[in-house]
Amino acid sequence: MLSYRHAFHAGNHADILKHLAWLGVITHLKRKAKPFVLFDTHAGAGEYPLNSDFSQQNKEYLSGMTPLQGVTAHSSLLNQYLHVNQPIWQENIYPGSPRLLCQAIRAQDKAHLMELHPAEIDSLQYCVSSHGEGQVAVHHRDGLQGLIAMTPPTPNRGAVLIDPPYEQIQEYDQVSDTVKKVLRRWANAQIVVWYPLLSERAETKAHACQTMIETIADAGKSCFTAQLTVAENTYDAGMFGSGVCVINPAFQLDENLTDAMGEVCGFLGAQAEYSLQWRKKDN
């Protein structure tokens, strides 16, 4: 359960989609002066040096982050994402969702970052102490259990990022159960759930993932899924892309994310394709 290290995959195509969606959610919350609370259930190390042994093993950033270096964006969300990331990339570091959160959050807002892996928690605490402003709390605990325990928050305005490794098939059911429990007590929560797109070789997990998406999409007032594919879906393709399921999405997040990802695909190669589908709309 604790073998996964995100440093092997830091800065890949999945991170780009996930972090654009998360930044879009935070940006919308900041449009009002009212404070909010953020939760990151699988925070990881916070940031990832790209010259580390982990990052160098697969060098997945070469097909995700690297093509976006030096790019001038036309869409507002991608422009904002690059404005935050470019200076950090120049330090040969890929910022995970905790560092992006630390850079985006305001003095009146709060955040709870959860990480269970004992080899990641010290790095996460260092990242927050270096870049946070005191309103970001780090919790060494199971993120899904922690999310249930700490919601609904005060103030009752905010968002959640759920980003498990899905190494174990039961994680799909655990995410579904957690989302349903959270929404029963915090109905207006904006929730972003990342998930992998898996080929037929991983048929059992792919089916569990689809069931999870259908279950959580129906749990909120509204929901869309956004998916990025970067390879052909052949039998042995493995993870050929990924998606985010966004529950109770902010106004125009679908349009902003579509504009940004349309630009991103132009830099990720000929096989990169993006799609967005509304699963449920609040009437």
PyMOL commands that set and color helices and strands:
alter all, ss='L'
color gray80, all
select helices_A, chain A and resi 6-8+13-29+53-58+60-63+66-68+76-89+97-104+121-131+143-150+170-185+200-217+253-268
alter helices_A, ss='H'
color red, helices_A
select strands_A, chain A and resi 37-40+47-49+93-95+110-114+136-139+158-162+190-198+223-229+239-247+273-280
alter strands_A, ss='S'
color yellow, strands_A
deselect
rebuild
show_as cartoon
